[in-house]
Amino acid sequence: MAKIKYTKNELKAQRDALTRFRRYLPTLMLKKQQLQMELRGLEAQIAEKRGEEEKARADLTPWVKLFSEPFDFTPYIQIKEIERSTGNIAGVAIPIFGSITFIEEMPDLFETPAWVDSGTDLLRQLIRLRVERQIIEEQHRLLSAELRTTSQRVNLFEKVKIPECRENIRVIRIFMGDQQTAAVARSKIAKGKSVEKVRSS
């Protein structure tokens, strides 16, 4: 606990701080709830994307034997651009998936096996799903970090700052009350002595 002064100014400062903490706490608690809800939603989206990826992989199973034939898919599944925008959730800037563009390299129909087109489409779909999931995971990471910070602030205000201010106010009031009582007692003693002096003269 920081050292405090037992003055009227300090009492006012502590009261102002308590008012400020009490005003900010509901906002922080609301932000914490919003972040928790958003994170639950993102966890559901991540699970959904993983499910879609698994389905896409399952769709690839019939092609696996064909893929065992030596064929280089690299030129047909190269990413040209990933479009991302920025969103805002509870004051946190997060990336949002827009679209993915592949370099339009078309296989030569006469030089490549017939299954290459379908295989390329499936691989591109799998890549798109993975990129989407990674961006959602990045959102989750950013919001989780913000939730940790917000939770720490809520705990700091609730368990440290507000009780500390209340205690400081209580201690200062007691001290000032004692000072006032002592001042009244001194005043009475001084008055009694002066009355005694007047009587004796």
C-alpha positions in Angstrom: 0.0 0.0 0.0 1.4 3.4 -1.0 2.1 5.9 1.8 -0.7 8.4 2.2 -0.8 11.9 3.8 -3.4 12.5 6.4 -4.7 15.8 4.9 -8.0 17.1 3.4 -6.3 17.2 0.0 -5.4 13.5 0.3 -8.9 12.7 1.4 -10.3 14.4 -1.7 -7.7 12.7 -3.9 -8.7 9.3 -2.5 -12.4 10.0 -2.9 -11.9 11.1 -6.5 -9.8 7.9 -7.2 -12.5 5.7 -5.7 -15.2 7.4 -7.8 -13.0 6.9 -10.9 -12.4 3.2 -10.2 -16.1 2.6 -9.5 -17.0 4.4 -12.8 -14.5 2.4 -14.9 -15.2 -1.0 -13.3 -18.6 -1.7 -14.9 -17.2 -0.7 -18.4 -14.3 -3.2 -17.9 -16.6 -5.9 -16.7 -18.8 -5.4 -19.8 -15.7 -5.5 -22.0 -14.7 -8.8 -20.3 -18.1 -10.3 -20.9 -18.1 -9.2 -24.6 -14.6 -10.7 -25.1 -15.6 -14.0 -23.5 -18.7 -14.2 -25.8 -16.6 -13.3 -28.9 -14.0 -16.0 -28.0 -16.7 -18.6 -27.6 -18.0 -17.7 -31.0 -14.5 -17.9 -32.5 -13.9 -21.3 -30.9 -17.0 -22.5 -32.6 -15.9 -21.1 -35.9 -12.4 -22.7 -35.6 -14.1 -26.1 -34.9 -16.3 -25.6 -37.9 -13.4 -24.8 -40.2 -11.5 -27.8 -38.9 -14.5 -29.9 -39.7 -14.6 -28.5 -43.2 -10.9 -29.2 -43.6 -11.4 -32.8 -42.5 -14.3 -33.2 -45.0 -12.1 -31.7 -47.8 -9.3 -34.2 -46.8 -11.9 -37.0 -46.8 -12.9 -35.9 -50.3 -9.3 -36.2 -51.3 -9.1 -39.8 -50.2 -10.4 -41.2 -53.6 -7.7 -39.1 -55.3 -4.8 -40.3 -53.1 -4.0 -43.2 -55.4 -3.9 -40.8 -58.3 -1.7 -38.4 -56.4 0.7 -41.2 -55.9 1.5 -40.8 -59.6 4.3 -38.3 -59.9 2.8 -34.9 -60.6 3.9 -31.5 -59.5 0.8 -29.4 -58.4 3.0 -26.5 -57.2 2.4 -24.2 -60.2 -1.4 -24.6 -59.9 -1.8 -24.0 -56.2 0.4 -21.0 -55.7 -1.2 -18.2 -53.7 -1.2 -14.8 -55.6 -2.9 -12.7 -52.9 -4.8 -13.1 -49.6 -7.2 -10.2 -49.0 -7.6 -9.2 -45.4 -9.4 -6.3 -43.8 -9.3 -5.0 -40.3 -12.2 -5.2 -37.9 -12.7 -4.0 -34.4 -14.1 -6.0 -31.4 -14.2 -4.4 -28.0 -11.4 -1.9 -29.1 -9.1 -4.7 -30.5 -8.0 -4.5 -34.1 -8.4 -8.0 -35.7 -7.8 -9.3 -39.1 -10.8 -10.4 -41.2 -10.5 -12.8 -44.1 -11.7 -11.4 -47.4 -10.6 -13.8 -50.2 -7.8 -15.8 -51.6 -6.5 -15.6 -55.2 -4.3 -18.2 -56.8 -2.0 -17.6 -59.7 -4.0 -18.7 -62.7 -1.8 -21.3 -64.1 -3.9 -23.7 -66.2 -2.6 -27.2 -66.7 -2.1 -28.2 -70.3 -5.1 -30.5 -71.1 -3.0 -32.6 -73.5 0.0 -33.0 -71.3 -1.6 -33.6 -67.9 -3.9 -36.4 -66.6 -7.7 -35.7 -66.7 -7.9 -35.8 -62.9 -5.5 -32.8 -62.4 -8.3 -30.2 -62.7 -10.4 -31.7 -59.9 -7.4 -32.4 -57.8 -6.3 -28.8 -58.2 -9.7 -27.5 -57.1 -9.7 -29.8 -54.0 -6.2 -28.7 -53.0 -7.1 -25.0 -53.5 -10.2 -25.5 -51.3 -8.1 -27.1 -48.6 -5.6 -24.2 -48.7 -8.5 -21.6 -48.6 -10.0 -23.4 -45.5 -6.6 -23.5 -43.8 -6.0 -19.8 -44.4 -9.4 -18.9 -43.1 -8.9 -21.0 -40.0 -5.5 -19.4 -39.4 -7.0 -15.9 -39.6 -9.7 -16.9 -37.1 -7.1 -18.4 -34.8 -5.2 -15.0 -35.0 -8.4 -13.2 -34.0 -8.7 -15.7 -31.1 -5.1 -15.1 -30.1 -5.5 -11.2 -30.1 -8.8 -11.3 -28.2 -7.4 -13.8 -25.7 -4.5 -11.5 -24.9 -7.0 -8.6 -24.5 -9.2 -10.7 -22.2 -6.2 -11.5 -20.0 -5.3 -7.8 -19.7 -9.0 -6.8 -19.1 -9.4 -9.6 -16.5 -6.2 -8.3 -14.7 -7.6 -4.8 -14.7 -11.0 -5.9 -13.3 -9.2 -7.9 -10.6 -6.9 -4.9 -9.8 -9.8 -2.6 -9.5 -12.1 -5.0 -7.6 -9.6 -6.6 -5.3 -6.9 -3.9 -4.8 -7.6 -0.4 -5.9 -11.2 0.0 -4.6 -10.6 -1.7 -1.2 -7.3 0.3 -0.9 -9.1 3.6 -1.5 -11.9 2.7 0.9 -9.3 1.8 3.6 -7.3 5.0 3.0 -10.4 7.2 3.3 -11.4 5.4 6.5 -7.9 5.8 8.0 -7.7 9.5 7.0 -11.1 10.2 8.5 -10.1 8.6 11.8 -6.9 10.5 11.9 -8.6 13.8 11.1 -11.4 13.0 13.6 -8.7 12.3 16.3 -6.9 15.6 15.3 -10.2 17.5 15.7 -10.9 15.9 19.1 -7.3 16.7 20.2 -7.7 20.3 19.0 -11.0 20.7 20.9 -9.3 19.2 24.1 -6.3 21.5 23.7 -8.6 24.5 23.2 -10.6 23.6 26.4 -7.3 23.2 28.4 -6.0 26.5 27.1 -9.3 28.2 27.9 -9.4 26.6 31.4 -5.8 27.9 32.0 -6.6 31.4 30.8 -9.8 31.5 33.0 -7.6 30.2 36.0 -5.0 32.9 35.3 -7.8 35.6 35.2 -9.2 34.4 38.5 -5.8 34.3 40.2 -4.9 37.8 39.2 
